[in-house]
Amino acid sequence: MSLDAIIAIRATEEEARQEIQRAQEAAQQAIEAAHRDGKARVASTITRAEAEIAHLTRAMDNKATDEAMELASSTANRQATLLARADRRLDAAAMLIFERIVSV
């Protein structure tokens, strides 16, 4: 084998090694970019989920407040009705007691 052929083979091998090195570096950069992109997407998804949770929590709090106020109003109405009925019965009971005392 001639010296020129050996030099050409070594040059080709060196070019191949450099190409492999460049390909490995490019692959490593692609992997790192994919990791960064994946982390960014996960962070974005978490942020959106947290915002949605906060929105749903506020909505549920508002609904619970509305229902509590409705229940309080209903309870106040029932209380007023019961008090009015109790007052009427108290008047009737007082009249019965008065009639029995007077008729004795």
C-alpha positions in Angstrom: 0.0 0.0 0.0 1.4 3.4 -0.9 2.0 6.2 1.5 -0.6 8.3 -0.4 -3.3 5.6 0.1 -2.5 5.3 3.8 -2.7 9.1 4.2 -6.0 9.2 2.3 -7.4 6.4 4.5 -6.3 8.2 7.7 -7.9 11.4 6.4 -11.1 9.6 5.6 -11.1 8.0 9.1 -10.5 11.3 10.7 -13.3 12.9 8.7 -15.6 10.0 9.8 -14.6 10.5 13.5 -15.3 14.2 13.2 -18.6 13.5 11.5 -19.5 11.1 14.3 -18.5 13.6 16.9 -20.6 16.3 15.3 -23.6 13.9 15.1 -23.2 13.0 18.7 -23.0 16.7 19.7 -26.1 17.5 17.6 -27.9 14.5 19.2 -27.0 15.7 22.7 -28.2 19.2 21.9 -31.4 17.8 20.5 -31.9 15.8 23.7 -31.2 18.8 25.9 -33.6 20.9 23.8 -36.3 18.3 24.1 -35.7 18.2 27.9 -36.0 22.0 28.1 -39.1 22.0 26.0 -40.7 19.1 28.0 -40.0 21.0 31.3 -41.5 24.2 29.9 -44.6 22.3 28.7 -45.0 20.6 32.1 -44.5 24.0 33.9 -47.1 25.6 31.6 -49.6 22.7 32.2 -49.1 23.0 35.9 -49.6 26.8 35.8 -52.8 26.3 33.7 -54.1 23.6 36.1 -53.4 25.8 39.2 -55.3 28.7 37.6 -58.2 26.4 36.8 -58.2 25.0 40.3 -58.2 28.6 41.7 -61.1 29.5 39.4 -63.1 26.4 40.4 -62.4 27.0 44.0 -63.6 30.6 43.7 -66.7 29.4 41.9 -67.4 26.8 44.5 -66.9 29.3 47.3 -69.3 31.7 45.6 -71.9 28.9 45.2 -71.5 27.9 48.8 -71.9 31.5 50.0 -75.0 31.9 47.9 -76.5 28.6 49.2 -75.7 29.6 52.8 -77.4 32.9 52.3 -80.4 31.3 50.8 -80.5 28.8 53.7 -80.2 31.6 56.2 -83.0 33.5 54.5 -85.2 30.4 54.5 -84.4 29.8 58.1 -85.1 33.4 59.1 -88.5 33.1 57.3 -89.3 29.9 59.1 -88.3 31.4 62.4 -90.5 34.4 61.8 -93.4 32.1 60.9 -92.9 30.0 64.1 -92.6 33.0 66.3 -95.9 34.4 64.8 -97.6 31.1 65.4 -96.2 30.9 68.9 -97.4 34.5 69.7 -100.9 33.5 68.4 -100.9 30.4 70.6 -99.6 32.3 73.5 -102.5 34.8 73.2 -105.0 31.9 72.9 -103.4 30.1 76.0 -103.5 33.4 78.0 -107.2 33.7 77.1 -107.9 30.1 78.2 -106.1 30.6 81.5 -107.9 33.9 82.0 -111.4 32.3 81.3 -110.7 29.5 83.7 -109.5 31.7 86.4 -112.5 34.1 86.0 -115.0 31.3 85.8 -113.9 29.6 89.0 
